[in-house]
Amino acid sequence: MADRKKLAKALLSETNFAGQPVPGWIDAKSLAEQEAIKRYGKDTEHNGAADAFRHLVWSGMAAKKYGNAVPTVLGAVHEFIEPGQPEAEANMDATNNKYGRYIGSDAKDLQQIMDRAKLLMDYKIAPTLK
């Protein structure tokens, strides 16, 4: 139990990200959501473009901050253990999480993660269900 608390505390802390402050885990999700809605609209927030972009950016930020292991495990737990999520949604989210980890792992900063996520969206590589 103490290890879970340490992990949760680490995920919520702010650390340096290529010389810039990086939001903690929850703040990163919020930042990714806001940017996704701003770019793609609130009507695509569930299973649409904003949903995909949010997963790309959030997972990219997590991969940049923690490496691939932490966001891989947390993403899998969230997508496949959370009750009530249809399989198609879980698969869409998991794929976008995977792409996000890839684009974030060697990104120099948050802007590069968002630019790469936009390319995946523009070229329709990131899956959506809408």
PEPEMO-V445220 format. One record per residue. N is the residue number from 1. RES is the residue in one letter. PSI is psi as a letter, one per 30 degrees, with the letter a starting at -180 (* if undefined). OMEGA is omega in radians with two decimals (* if undefined). Layout:
# PEPEMO-V445220
N|RES|PSI|OMEGA  N|RES|PSI|OMEGA
This chain:
# PEPEMO-V445220
1|M|e|3.13  2|A|e|3.12  3|D|e|3.10  4|R|e|3.12  5|K|e|3.11  6|K|e|3.13  7|L|e|3.14  8|A|e|3.13  9|K|e|3.13  10|A|e|-3.12  11|L|f|-3.11  12|L|f|-3.10  13|S|l|3.08  14|E|k|3.10  15|T|l|3.13  16|N|k|-3.09  17|F|j|-3.10  18|A|h|3.11  19|G|g|-3.13  20|Q|l|3.05  21|P|k|3.13  22|V|k|3.08  23|P|l|3.01  24|G|l|-3.04  25|W|e|-3.10  26|I|e|3.09  27|D|e|3.12  28|A|e|3.10  29|K|e|-3.13  30|S|e|3.11  31|L|e|3.14  32|A|e|3.11  33|E|e|-3.13  34|Q|e|-3.14  35|E|e|-3.14  36|A|e|-3.14  37|I|e|3.12  38|K|e|-3.08  39|R|e|-2.94  40|Y|f|3.09  41|G|k|-3.10  42|K|f|-3.11  43|D|f|3.10  44|T|g|-3.07  45|E|f|3.13  46|H|j|3.09  47|N|g|3.13  48|G|a|-3.06  49|A|e|3.13  50|A|e|3.11  51|D|e|-3.13  52|A|e|-3.12  53|F|e|3.12  54|R|e|3.13  55|H|e|3.13  56|L|e|-3.06  57|V|e|-3.11  58|W|e|3.12  59|S|e|3.09  60|G|e|3.10  61|M|e|-3.14  62|A|e|3.13  63|A|e|3.11  64|K|e|-3.07  65|K|e|-2.97  66|Y|f|-2.95  67|G|a|-3.04  68|N|f|-3.01  69|A|e|-3.06  70|V|e|3.13  71|P|f|3.09  72|T|e|-3.12  73|V|e|-3.10  74|L|e|3.09  75|G|e|3.13  76|A|e|3.11  77|V|e|-3.10  78|H|e|-3.03  79|E|e|-2.97  80|F|f|3.13  81|I|f|3.13  82|E|k|-3.08  83|P|k|2.99  84|G|f|3.14  85|Q|k|3.12  86|P|l|-3.07  87|E|e|-3.13  88|A|e|3.10  89|E|e|3.14  90|A|e|3.14  91|N|e|3.09  92|M|e|-3.12  93|D|e|-3.13  94|A|e|3.11  95|T|e|3.11  96|N|e|3.04  97|N|e|3.13  98|K|e|3.11  99|Y|e|3.12  100|G|e|3.10  101|R|e|-3.13  102|Y|e|-3.08  103|I|f|-3.12  104|G|f|-2.99  105|S|e|3.13  106|D|g|3.14  107|A|k|-3.14  108|K|f|-3.13  109|D|l|-3.11  110|L|e|-3.14  111|Q|e|3.12  112|Q|e|3.06  113|I|e|-3.14  114|M|e|3.09  115|D|e|3.12  116|R|e|3.10  117|A|e|3.11  118|K|e|3.09  119|L|e|3.10  120|L|e|3.10  121|M|e|-3.10  122|D|e|-3.12  123|Y|g|3.08  124|K|h|3.08  125|I|e|3.10  126|A|k|-3.09  127|P|k|2.98  128|T|l|3.10  129|L|g|3.12  130|K|*|*
